[in-house]
């Protein structure tokens, strides 16, 4: 029987979880689930200043939010310290390592790299990688203060956890030549490696916080769904090989394959992520969307039960056009708050024109007289009005009316908006806008 696949996510918690890091977790998780193997979590918490309990909690929260459930107990690297040091002693005893007092700083333990030949491995993503032994150097595995170095701890923990495949960012490609020698010296099988391509910005440089949001928590706050972030990050370096982009978790698990992983850098594209989020939001159960909407509106100080029971209709209009939850208070403000802001460029273009105050008043009269204040009837009435004026289309009327009612040119259809606002509020807003245009306050 083939050996059971056992992979691990081995982050060093620092307080915020970078998308590059969590992408490694996602690839590990997908591979483990695809192979029916195990996905382990090892917290590399040896940097005691940065790996605080809060930083570790943030990491665990991010994983839970994204549905990255780990198998078995979480391993904390600091718990293995005695083992790391004991093995370093053994390596010295067997001649694989030696002690040296470097620059009078105290004695450290140094691992011997081969002096000739070549170190090589077949990376599942990058192909065959080699390094001439003469181009390598011996390296420290225990510092003079007695603390084990990353390379030793990382390799030993992988042996302890029985890891078969190491899937991580390609910033570790060089370390791997060292690690392979450690595995060999320790008489342990060398795991298979998959180094994932770097995530880059539009200029091809490593994606960092200078490029925009780079941490999972920020995307969460901005209203991206965990399903979106998972799906999007899974496609940064992997593609199922057909044109599918929106995939369920099950579909991704089913299709995941290192043969379809790319070794070239993966460009982070916020526009695409945002598009994808819109697709996910549009498919959400209405009740869930409504809950989120209400929570966001309340947090923004808008009334808790807006629209006097018309929330349902608003949801129907807003949900399909929402890209992120963070946009909701801004996009919906005009439905709940008479102090909604006016978009300067829309006011300039659509309201600061000859005859607009009169036009708004005329439409206010139409709205006042409308037998039924429902979208279809309002639209038919305004259409007839436009035709009677000799207008080619409805734009000359509809655009100024929309800006007067909502402050901006974007948002849901004008007549649906008027219906939701109701007759009284719509008429009042049109008249107020007309008056303010006349006295110059708008
Ligand atoms: N803690 C290291 C990191 O986060 C480990 C990487 C690994 O071996 O997966 O970069």
Boltz pocket constraint, residues with backbone or C-beta under 6 A from the ligand:
constraints:
  - pocket:
      binder: B
      contacts: [[A, 8], [A, 9], [A, 10], [A, 11], [A, 12], [A, 44], [A, 154], [A, 167], [A, 168], [A, 169], [A, 172]]
      max_distance: 6.0
